[in-house]
Amino acid sequence: MCGISVNEYPAVASESIRRSLETIRHRGPDDTGIYTSPDGRIGSRTGNYLLMGISNAWLRHVRLAIIDIPGGHQPLSDATGTIHCVVVGELYEYDSVRADLEAQGIEFTTHSDSEIVLGLYACYGLDLVQHLRGEYTFAVYDPNCSLLFATRDRFGIKPMHYTFADVLIANEIYAFLGFGWKPRWDRESIMHGGEYADDRTLFRRNRLKISPSHYVVQPSPRTVEEAIEGARGRLIDAVKTRLRSDAPLAFYLSGGIDSSAVAAIAAKLIREKNPGAEGHVFRFGFLDQPEVDEGPRAQRMAGHIGATMHLIEPTEQEPIDKLEMAMYHCEQPLNQLLGAGKISLSKALTESGFKACTDPVRVVLTEEGSDEVFAGCNFVIGDYLRQEDLLTKHMFPHLPLPTASERSMKLEQLSVGPRQDLVSVCDELLDHSHCNKLLGGMSPPVILQFTMPSYFYSKTMVRKYGLSNLERTIAENIPPKVTADLVSGETHALNEALYHTSKAVLTNVILNGFGDRTEMVNSIEGRPPFLDHKLVEYANSLPPSLKIRPILNPDHSADSASADKWSYTEKWVLREAVRPLVTEEIYTTKKSQYNVFIPKTTSSSSSIGLTPLQAHLKKRITKESIESLGDIFEWEAVKQALRRFLQNPVSPEDGGLDKNGRRLLYVLSFIVLGERFGVRAQ
């Protein structure tokens, strides 16, 4: 993983280039490279890539050396010195791609995986992305046709932003600051959640995210056993491709099925190659809160695979110290502490005492994407239940499935469970029928928890942009055919929910707020095997009831009827695929919320006083700091939320954060970004 910054050539001072590179130095502390074209016109964005007509360019690169450490300097040029590129991320199976290109007469000058981009461009032009496997962003500059081509991986694992106004491209928005960019709030995007649901950012419309690619579907297996074996084989292959590194690597191990599967597969593969190899896993531990601490389960799993556990025990103060850093580097509003926690966790990798050699850890295998691919999120169970699974019924007729009335009873039971919790986040109860209509019948998605009640925004914002309407933003960014297929019954509601969750929640929230950026701030490259496109394509071909598997409870007869007749196991096909590799304890563990835990309740009048989070929010969120943002938030609403959080916070049993605390973190994000970006109030 590295960092790139690209801009049109004219009138760029060397000091501007230096400032731009320094803002993304954490992404590549090992090397710096600059290409300047010898000798103009802005084009347009198409789908998931950016295509520009431009005759003069600067290409800049900061490198985190992982593959071909001595020889992978960038920018790269082809053998003729004509075509140039800068690449971020990892391209897997590049040896076979390279061999195929060499057979076609392409010459290479390095052993870097990144150089295959130039070879593929020479052979396939803009279709080169169809031949890539990995997580990446890159830009190719071809002066022969005045073309600048920039793109991003299929899932948006690696960030990339651009602007037409100044012809700038970079992994992170603050790289634009070095060129004198003066940011201004995009109030409409803020009001309607554009940062979370589409390609907008918090800043004016010409600062956009390049969209990730979409999924494709392939034929399904013929038996359940084939489905399980297919998932297992593709996951093993995804992990195997991500183990290649010329720098030390490690693994996260939270104590759930996802990280345990990755760590177990990796440990097995590493020892097959080197029986004496030592595996290292990292996780947070909350020893003073044993009721929510997964550490003991993770420790037993580490022992099962013969890995050394590195337990990180954060103090209450530590995530608060990293909070504003997380908001700055994630460049979006955060409403929980996970980003700060991931920064602390990735920092632990660079400070750990183990060294396989004299070099520090540079790579960590992560678990992002499993829930979104294999239906591990509790909130999609309702979508599964709303519709008969005809695909499973057709493909695997021997599998027992609940009847329509049994699904209906369970749905009614769930209506006072997780979905109700989601609605309560907003205070303004959503019009579910309207939301369902907008989304083609899909239930209100979990991303709505990021909705701020309209009364938090100023009267000017509401008058100009209307009431906050994230569900409409979501609906407008779902292709019409996807919604039409749901309405007609051609697409199961679970598939629609997973599509949306991957398109918006995964890309814009999870991967942006808790993924790449929180590792790269400490110069660590995160590699998520569950987002290997070959694995995802296969998972997308599986019918709903192999992902959320209905299991007939033993204490109910087949002809009885009740909401509890069936239990529903999330990520069933994944669990079965990795069952031979993990402990029985891990195999049976249900999905739980991953949180950076803080005390459940406290009061400003208690003997211990304010918690670190309460104290920080009280200090930073003031009438003056709110007014400094311009006319965005209503101070009276913010003040009331602050009062409630300081006096009587109420947090969920799973260790999550109080509703008012989440809203205040959202508001604090604007204060932090406004200060650090120097946003002009308007």
ZILINCOR-V674870 format. One record per residue. N is the residue number from 1. PHI is phi as a letter, one per 40 degrees, with the letter a starting at -180 (999 if undefined). Layout:
n-><N:N>
phi-><PHI:PHI>
//
This chain:
n-><1:2:3:4:5:6:7:8:9:10:11:12:13:14:15:16:17:18:19:20:21:22:23:24:25:26:27:28:29:30:31:32:33:34:35:36:37:38:39:40:41:42:43:44:45:46:47:48:49:50:51:52:53:54:55:56:57:58:59:60:61:62:63:64:65:66:67:68:69:70:71:72:73:74:75:76:77:78:79:80:81:82:83:84:85:86:87:88:89:90:91:92:93:94:95:96:97:98:99:100:101:102:103:104:105:106:107:108:109:110:111:112:113:114:115:116:117:118:119:120:121:122:123:124:125:126:127:128:129:130:131:132:133:134:135:136:137:138:139:140:141:142:143:144:145:146:147:148:149:150:151:152:153:154:155:156:157:158:159:160:161:162:163:164:165:166:167:168:169:170:171:172:173:174:175:176:177:178:179:180:181:182:183:184:185:186:187:188:189:190:191:192:193:194:195:196:197:198:199:200:201:202:203:204:205:206:207:208:209:210:211:212:213:214:215:216:217:218:219:220:221:222:223:224:225:226:227:228:229:230:231:232:233:234:235:236:237:238:239:240:241:242:243:244:245:246:247:248:249:250:251:252:253:254:255:256:257:258:259:260:261:262:263:264:265:266:267:268:269:270:271:272:273:274:275:276:277:278:279:280:281:282:283:284:285:286:287:288:289:290:291:292:293:294:295:296:297:298:299:300:301:302:303:304:305:306:307:308:309:310:311:312:313:314:315:316:317:318:319:320:321:322:323:324:325:326:327:328:329:330:331:332:333:334:335:336:337:338:339:340:341:342:343:344:345:346:347:348:349:350:351:352:353:354:355:356:357:358:359:360:361:362:363:364:365:366:367:368:369:370:371:372:373:374:375:376:377:378:379:380:381:382:383:384:385:386:387:388:389:390:391:392:393:394:395:396:397:398:399:400:401:402:403:404:405:406:407:408:409:410:411:412:413:414:415:416:417:418:419:420:421:422:423:424:425:426:427:428:429:430:431:432:433:434:435:436:437:438:439:440:441:442:443:444:445:446:447:448:449:450:451:452:453:454:455:456:457:458:459:460:461:462:463:464:465:466:467:468:469:470:471:472:473:474:475:476:477:478:479:480:481:482:483:484:485:486:487:488:489:490:491:492:493:494:495:496:497:498:499:500:501:502:503:504:505:506:507:508:509:510:511:512:513:514:515:516:517:518:519:520:521:522:523:524:525:526:527:528:529:530:531:532:533:534:535:536:537:538:539:540:541:542:543:544:545:546:547:548:549:550:551:552:553:554:555:556:557:558:559:560:561:562:563:564:565:566:567:568:569:570:571:572:573:574:575:576:577:578:579:580:581:582:583:584:585:586:587:588:589:590:591:592:593:594:595:596:597:598:599:600:601:602:603:604:605:606:607:608:609:610:611:612:613:614:615:616:617:618:619:620:621:622:623:624:625:626:627:628:629:630:631:632:633:634:635:636:637:638:639:640:641:642:643:644:645:646:647:648:649:650:651:652:653:654:655:656:657:658:659:660:661:662:663:664:665:666:667:668:669:670:671:672:673:674:675:676:677:678:679:680:681:682>
phi-><999:a:b:b:a:b:a:c:c:d:f:b:c:c:c:c:c:c:c:c:c:c:c:b:d:c:c:a:c:c:a:b:a:b:b:b:c:c:b:999:a:c:b:a:c:b:g:c:b:b:b:b:c:a:b:b:a:b:b:b:a:b:b:b:c:b:b:f:d:c:b:c:d:b:c:b:b:c:c:c:g:b:c:b:a:b:b:b:h:b:b:c:f:c:c:c:c:c:c:c:c:c:c:c:g:c:b:b:b:b:b:c:c:c:c:c:d:c:c:c:c:c:c:b:g:c:c:d:c:c:b:b:b:i:b:a:b:a:b:b:b:b:c:c:b:f:b:b:b:b:a:b:c:c:b:g:c:b:c:a:b:a:a:c:d:b:f:b:b:a:c:b:c:c:c:c:c:c:b:g:c:b:c:b:c:c:c:c:c:c:c:b:g:d:c:c:b:a:c:c:b:c:b:d:d:c:b:b:c:c:c:c:c:b:c:b:b:b:d:c:c:c:b:c:c:c:c:c:c:c:c:c:c:c:c:d:c:c:c:d:c:c:c:c:a:c:b:d:b:a:a:c:a:c:h:b:c:c:c:c:c:c:c:c:c:c:c:c:c:c:c:c:c:a:d:c:c:b:c:b:b:b:a:c:b:b:c:c:b:c:c:b:c:c:d:d:c:c:c:c:c:c:c:c:b:g:b:c:c:b:c:b:b:c:c:d:c:d:c:c:c:c:c:c:c:c:c:c:c:c:f:a:c:b:b:a:b:c:c:c:c:c:c:c:c:c:c:c:c:c:b:c:c:c:a:c:a:c:c:c:c:b:b:b:c:b:b:d:h:c:c:c:c:b:g:c:c:d:c:c:c:c:c:c:c:c:a:c:c:c:c:c:c:c:c:b:c:c:c:c:b:c:c:d:c:c:c:c:c:c:c:c:c:c:c:b:b:d:c:c:c:c:c:c:c:c:g:c:c:c:c:c:c:c:c:c:c:c:c:g:h:c:c:d:c:c:c:c:c:c:c:c:d:c:c:c:c:c:c:c:c:c:c:c:b:g:c:d:a:c:c:c:c:c:c:c:b:b:d:d:c:c:c:c:c:c:c:c:g:c:b:c:d:c:c:c:c:c:c:c:c:c:c:b:c:c:c:c:b:c:c:c:c:b:b:d:c:c:c:c:c:b:f:b:c:c:b:c:d:c:b:c:c:c:c:c:d:c:c:c:c:c:c:d:c:c:c:b:c:c:b:c:c:c:c:b:c:c:c:c:b:a:c:c:c:b:b:b:c:c:f:d:c:c:d:c:c:b:d:c:b:b:c:c:c:c:d:c:c:c:c:b:c:c:b:c:c:b:d:c:b:a:a:c:c:c:c:c:g:c:c:d:c:d:c:c:c:c:c:c:c:b:d:c:c:c:c:c:c:g:c:b:b:c:d:c:c:c:c:c:c:c:c:c:c:c:c:a:c:b:b:c:c:c:g:c:c:d:d:c:c:c:c:c:c:d:c:d:d:c:c:c:c:c:c:c:c:g:c:c:c:a>
//
